[in-house]
Amino acid sequence: METLDDTQLLREYAGQGSEAAFGVLVSRRIGLVYSAALRQVRDPHLAREVTQAVFIILSNKAGKIKDKPNLVGWLVKTAHYAALAQRRAASRRSRHEQEAQLQSEIEIQSPGAVPLWDQISPCLDAALNRLGEKDRQAVLLRFFENKSLAEVGYSLGSGEDAARMRIKRALEKLRRFFLKRGVVSTSALIGEAISSNCLQAVPIGLAATVTATTAKGSAVAASTLTLVKGTLNIMAWIKTKTAILIGAGAAVASAAILTLQQQEEQNRSEEQQIRAQENQIRSQERQANLTVAGREQLENQMNQLRAQQNQLRAAQSNLYEQDPNPFAHPSQQVSPFTKVRIENGKALVTYAGSEFELNSVHGVSTADILDFCRRQYKDRWQKRFSEDLVEVLEQMGHSLNGEHTVSLVLIDPTTGKTTTVDQAVMTEKNRQSVHEALTDAP
């Protein structure tokens, strides 16, 4: 069995029900899956559960993917989806538990003292998931499986030089991804950090437990089964391009069909156009020589634009309801903070129960965000900055890509000490607290 490759082992299990083949496959790849899980959930117990869920899904789908040539890529991607489902479940914890976790996160060292691996590992799997299939496979083969360039090229159906160039381009894409999240490094150092740290020691007995609960059908914890279900929901959504029919003739086969993603992008584009027209109308309203009739005409135009905007938002809500993936459209009404106030041109935020000066969010300086809000939202700039931070960042071109966490750089107003938080959890409850604090402010 040990001499068989991954695909052959999976075929043995799918075709013959060979527990031995599945056991060898688990032993061979459990380090890869557990390490990917640990990078993302940051908790050994949860990482064990994610690992178990991944191999349960592999067992269930063995017949469908038995001929897949790149099982390593499938395992890493499935671990990413399972970690997303786990983090989604974890976000439902009580506020007290969440703040306790956040308080522990905030003890992180200042940015300059944090090792590169500690900076990139929490979002490495999201970055890998953004790469093209061959780029991702090249990185996994080279750095996760320690293959030579010649072996990478052979696996990809190319030569050694082509493999070298592909890996170089892939590392540069990763570097740019991390740079947007405030991590400044080089492609070479990122590759070295991945190669040295990507595989972690697997807890003793985990491989045997995983094999027993999958191939041998032993009892599985209810929380693990729930995690499997959540992961499969995410995988199903990503695989299936849900289509919708446009217009009243939705039942007509010849009607135009757009995927949910395409329709959402079109809605966002139309709403941006409406906002541009609103800004133009506001500029015209400030003209000193504007007649009463002219002002009424502009007001009518503004009301029409607002009606269009409401229709777009209603359509967008309908699209979200059709989407089974809870991560496809995370609410933009979320925040990592429980209170936000502006004082002397600085943003002071309450995070994990303490007040800090906000230096940057998602790698974007607070000064740039405030300047954008003042220009874009005029007299509503403070409210938009405080309550709608996710939407503001997206309009600035810094999308969070559906993540429920964001990186922060905070400054202690008393000591001046700088603290970085790689994964500050954003919740609707926090955002509601921000809203209430603004409402109650004199």
C-alpha positions in Angstrom: 0.0 0.0 0.0 2.8 2.4 0.9 4.1 2.3 -2.7 0.7 3.5 -4.2 0.2 7.2 -4.9 -2.7 9.2 -3.6 -5.0 8.6 -6.6 -4.4 4.8 -6.5 -5.1 4.6 -2.8 -8.3 6.6 -3.2 -9.4 4.2 -6.0 -8.7 1.2 -3.8 -10.9 2.7 -1.1 -13.7 3.9 -3.5 -13.7 0.6 -5.5 -12.9 -2.0 -2.9 -13.8 -0.3 0.4 -10.2 -0.9 1.5 -9.8 0.5 5.0 -6.0 -0.2 4.8 -5.8 2.1 1.7 -7.7 4.9 3.4 -5.6 4.5 6.5 -2.4 4.9 4.5 -3.8 8.0 2.8 -4.8 9.5 6.1 -1.4 8.9 7.6 0.3 10.4 4.5 -1.8 13.6 4.3 -3.0 14.3 7.9 -0.1 16.6 8.6 -1.0 18.7 5.6 -4.7 19.0 6.5 -4.1 19.5 10.3 -1.5 22.2 9.6 -3.9 24.0 7.2 -6.6 23.8 9.8 -4.4 25.1 12.6 -3.3 28.1 10.6 -6.8 29.2 10.2 -8.7 28.4 13.4 -5.7 29.0 15.6 -6.8 26.4 18.2 -5.5 22.8 18.3 -8.9 21.3 19.5 -10.8 23.0 16.7 -8.1 22.1 14.2 -8.6 18.4 15.1 -12.3 18.8 14.4 -11.7 20.5 11.1 -9.2 17.7 10.1 -11.7 15.0 11.0 -14.4 16.8 8.9 -12.1 17.0 5.9 -11.4 13.3 5.9 -15.1 12.4 6.4 -15.9 14.5 3.4 -13.1 12.8 1.5 -14.6 9.4 2.4 -18.0 10.5 1.3 -16.8 11.9 -2.0 -14.2 9.2 -2.8 -16.2 7.8 -5.6 -16.5 11.1 -7.3 -13.0 12.4 -7.0 -11.0 9.1 -7.2 -9.5 10.1 -10.5 -8.5 13.6 -9.4 -4.8 14.0 -10.1 -4.2 16.8 -7.5 -5.6 15.4 -4.3 -3.3 17.6 -2.2 -4.9 20.7 -3.7 -8.4 19.4 -3.0 -7.5 18.6 0.6 -6.0 22.1 1.2 -9.0 23.8 -0.4 -11.5 21.6 1.6 -9.6 22.4 4.8 -10.1 26.1 4.0 -13.8 25.7 3.5 -14.1 23.6 6.7 -12.2 26.3 8.6 -14.5 28.9 7.3 -17.5 26.9 8.5 -15.8 26.5 11.9 -15.1 30.2 12.2 -18.7 31.0 11.3 -19.9 28.7 14.1 -17.4 30.2 16.5 -18.7 33.7 15.7 -22.0 32.8 17.4 -20.3 32.6 20.8 -21.6 34.9 23.5 -20.2 38.4 23.6 -18.4 37.7 26.9 -16.5 34.8 25.4 -15.7 36.7 22.3 -14.3 39.7 24.1 -12.1 37.3 26.3 -10.7 35.9 23.1 -10.1 39.3 21.6 -8.4 40.5 24.7 -5.9 37.6 24.4 -5.4 38.5 20.7 -4.5 42.0 21.6 -1.4 40.9 23.5 0.4 40.4 20.2 3.7 42.1 19.8 4.3 45.3 17.8 4.4 44.7 14.0 8.2 45.0 13.8 8.7 42.2 16.3 6.2 39.7 14.8 7.9 36.9 12.8 6.9 36.8 9.1 5.2 33.4 9.4 3.0 34.6 12.3 1.9 37.5 10.0 1.1 35.5 6.9 -0.1 32.2 8.3 -3.6 33.3 9.4 -4.5 34.3 5.8 -2.2 32.0 3.8 -4.9 29.6 2.9 -7.2 32.4 1.7 -4.3 33.6 -0.4 -3.7 30.2 -1.9 -7.4 29.9 -2.7 -7.1 33.1 -4.8 -4.4 31.6 -7.0 -5.2 29.9 -10.3 -5.3 26.0 -10.2 -1.8 25.5 -11.6 -0.2 28.3 -9.6 -1.7 26.8 -6.4 -0.6 23.3 -7.4 3.0 24.5 -8.1 3.2 26.2 -4.7 1.9 23.2 -2.9 4.3 20.8 -4.7 7.3 23.0 -4.2 6.9 24.2 -0.6 4.4 21.9 1.1 5.7 18.6 -0.5 9.3 19.8 -0.9 9.4 18.7 -4.6 12.3 19.7 -6.8 11.6 22.2 -9.7 12.0 19.3 -12.1 9.4 17.3 -10.3 7.1 20.3 -10.2 7.5 20.8 -13.9 6.8 17.1 -14.6 3.6 17.1 -12.5 2.4 20.2 -14.3 3.3 18.9 -17.7 6.0 21.4 -18.3 9.8 21.8 -17.9 11.9 22.9 -15.0 12.3 26.5 -16.3 8.6 26.9 -16.8 8.0 25.6 -13.2 10.5 28.1 -11.8 8.8 31.0 -13.6 5.3 29.8 -12.5 6.4 29.6 -8.8 8.1 33.0 -9.1 4.9 34.5 -10.4 2.7 32.7 -7.8 4.9 34.0 -5.0 4.7 37.5 -6.3 0.9 37.2 -6.3 1.0 36.0 -2.7 3.3 38.9 -1.8 0.8 41.5 -3.2 -2.0 39.7 -1.3 -0.2 40.0 2.0 0.9 43.6 1.3 -2.7 44.6 1.1 -3.0 43.2 4.6 -0.1 45.2 6.0 2.6 42.5 5.6 5.7 43.9 4.0 8.2 41.3 2.7 9.8 39.8 -0.4 8.6 36.9 -2.5 11.8 34.9 -1.6 11.2 35.4 2.2 7.6 34.4 1.9 8.6 31.2 0.1 11.2 30.5 2.7 8.7 31.1 5.5 6.1 28.8 3.9 8.6 26.0 3.3 10.0 26.1 6.9 6.7 26.3 8.7 3.8 25.0 6.6 3.7 21.5 8.3 3.1 21.3 12.0 3.4 18.2 14.3 0.2 16.2 14.3 -1.3 15.3 17.7 -0.6 11.7 18.8 -3.5 9.4 17.9 -5.2 11.8 15.5 -4.6 9.7 12.4 -6.0 6.6 14.1 -9.1 8.5 15.3 -9.7 10.0 11.9 -9.4 6.6 10.2 -11.7 5.0 12.7 -14.4 7.6 12.3 -14.3 7.5 8.5 -13.3 4.2 7.1 -14.4 2.1 10.0 -17.6 4.0 10.8 -17.0 4.7 14.5 -19.2 7.3 16.3 -18.7 10.9 15.4 -19.4 13.9 17.6 -22.4 15.9 16.8 -20.3 19.1 16.5 -18.2 17.4 13.8 -21.2 16.3 11.8 -22.5 19.9 12.0 -19.2 21.1 10.7 -19.3 18.6 7.9 -22.7 19.8 6.9 -21.6 23.4 6.9 -18.5 22.7 4.9 -20.5 20.8 2.3 -23.0 23.7 2.0 -20.1 26.0 1.2 -18.5 23.6 -1.3 -21.9 23.1 -3.0 -22.4 26.9 -3.4 -18.9 27.5 -4.8 -19.3 24.6 -7.3 -22.8 25.5 -8.4 -23.2 28.7 -10.4 -26.7 29.5 -9.2 -28.5 31.3 -12.0 -31.5 33.6 -11.9 -33.9 34.7 -14.6 -34.2 38.4 -15.3 -37.6 40.2 -15.7 -41.2 39.2 -15.6 -40.7 36.4 -18.0 -38.7 34.4 -15.5 -40.4 31.1 -16.6 -39.5 31.6 -20.2 -36.6 29.5 -21.3 -35.2 32.2 -23.6 -35.0 34.8 -20.8 -31.5 36.2 -20.1 -29.7 34.4 -17.4 -27.0 35.8 -15.1 -25.2 34.2 -12.3 -25.8 35.6 -8.8 -22.3 37.1 -8.8 -22.7 38.8 -12.2 -26.1 40.2 -11.1 -24.6 41.5 -7.8 -21.8 43.2 -9.6 -24.3 44.8 -12.0 -26.3 46.0 -9.0 -23.3 47.5 -7.3 -22.2 49.2 -10.5 -25.7 50.8 -10.9 -25.7 51.9 -7.3 -22.4 53.6 -7.7 -23.8 55.5 -10.7 -26.7 56.6 -8.6 -24.4 57.9 -5.9 -22.4 59.8 -8.5 -25.6 61.4 -9.8 -26.7 62.3 -6.2 -23.3 64.0 -5.7 -23.8 66.0 -8.9 -27.3 67.1 -7.8 -26.0 68.2 -4.4 -23.4 70.3 -6.1 -26.0 71.9 -8.2 -28.2 72.6 -5.2 -25.4 74.6 -3.6 -25.4 77.1 -6.5 -26.3 80.6 -5.3 -28.3 81.5 -8.4 -30.5 78.4 -8.4 -34.3 79.3 -8.9 -37.1 77.8 -6.8 -38.3 75.9 -9.9 -34.8 74.6 -10.5 -34.5 73.5 -6.9 -37.8 71.6 -7.0 -36.7 69.9 -10.2 -33.4 68.8 -8.6 -35.4 67.5 -5.5 -37.6 65.4 -7.8 -34.6 64.0 -9.5 -33.1 63.1 -6.1 -36.3 61.4 -5.0 -36.3 59.3 -8.2 -32.7 58.3 -7.6 -33.5 57.3 -4.1 -36.4 55.2 -5.3 -34.1 53.4 -7.8 -31.6 52.8 -5.0 -34.2 51.3 -2.8 -35.3 49.0 -5.7 -31.6 47.9 -6.2 -31.2 47.1 -2.5 -34.4 45.1 -2.5 -33.2 43.2 -5.5 -29.9 42.6 -3.8 -31.6 41.3 -0.7 -33.6 38.8 -2.9 -30.4 37.6 -4.4 -28.8 37.0 -1.0 -31.9 34.9 0.0 -31.3 32.6 -3.0 -27.7 32.0 -2.0 -27.2 29.0 0.4 -23.6 29.9 1.2 -23.4 32.0 4.5 -20.0 33.3 3.5 -20.9 34.5 0.0 -22.5 37.6 1.3 -21.4 38.4 4.8 -23.3 41.3 6.2 -21.6 44.6 5.7 -23.2 45.8 8.9 -20.4 44.5 11.1 -17.6 46.0 13.0 -14.6 44.9 15.1 -15.3 47.8 17.5 -18.0 48.5 20.1 -17.5 52.3 20.1 -16.0 54.9 17.7 -15.4 58.6 18.3 -13.4 61.3 16.5 -11.3 63.6 18.6 -8.8 66.2 17.3 -8.9 64.5 13.9 -8.0 61.1 15.3 -10.2 58.0 15.3 -10.5 56.5 18.8 -12.0 53.1 18.9 -13.0 50.7 21.7 -11.6 47.2 21.0 -11.7 44.3 23.4 -12.9 46.6 26.2 -10.1 49.2 25.8 -9.8 52.4 23.9 -7.1 52.9 21.2 -6.2 55.3 18.5 -6.9 53.5 15.2 -3.8 53.6 13.0 -4.9 51.4 10.1 -7.5 48.9 9.0 -6.8 46.1 6.5 -3.5 47.8 5.6 -5.2 51.1 4.8 -4.2 54.1 7.0 -6.9 55.7 9.1 -6.0 59.1 7.7 -6.7 57.9 4.2 -10.0 56.4 5.2 -11.1 59.6 7.0 -10.1 61.7 4.1 -12.1 59.5 1.7 -15.2 59.7 4.0 -15.1 63.5 4.2 -14.9 63.8 0.5 -17.4 61.1 -0.4 -20.1 61.5 2.3 -19.9 65.2 3.2 -21.9 65.9 6.4 -22.5 62.2 7.0 -18.8 61.3 6.9 -18.4 60.5 10.6 -21.5 58.2 10.7 -20.3 56.3 7.6 -16.8 55.9 9.0 -18.0 54.7 12.4 -20.9 52.4 11.3 -20.1 51.3 7.7 -16.4 50.6 7.7 -16.6 47.4 5.6 -18.6 49.2 2.9 -16.3 52.2 3.0 -13.2 50.0 2.5 -14.9 48.2 -0.4 -15.7 51.6 -2.1 -12.1 52.5 -1.7 -11.1 49.4 -3.6 -10.0 47.4 -0.5 -12.5 44.5 -0.4 -12.4 42.1 2.6 -13.3 39.3 0.2 -16.0 37.9 2.4 -13.8 37.5 5.5 -15.3 37.9 8.9 -12.0 39.2 10.3 -9.9 42.2 9.6 -6.3 43.3 10.5 -5.9 46.3 12.7 -3.0 48.5 13.9 -3.8 50.2 17.2 -2.0 52.7 19.3 -2.3 53.0 23.1 -3.2 56.7 23.6 -1.4 56.6 27.0 1.8 54.8 26.3 2.1 55.3 22.5 2.7 51.5 22.2 1.7 50.1 18.8 -0.2 46.8 18.7 -1.2 44.7 15.6 -4.2 42.4 15.6 -4.1 40.0 12.6 -7.7 38.7 12.8 -10.0 41.1 14.7 -13.5 39.5 14.6 -16.2 41.6 13.1 -19.8 41.1 14.3 -23.2 42.7 13.8 -23.5 43.0 17.5 -20.4 45.2 17.7 -21.7 47.4 14.9 -25.0 47.8 16.8 -23.1 48.9 19.8 -21.3 51.5 17.7 -24.6 52.7 16.3 -26.1 53.0 19.8 -23.1 54.9 21.1 -23.4 57.4 18.3 -27.1 57.8 18.9 -26.6 58.4 22.6 -23.8 60.8 22.1 -24.7 64.5 23.0 
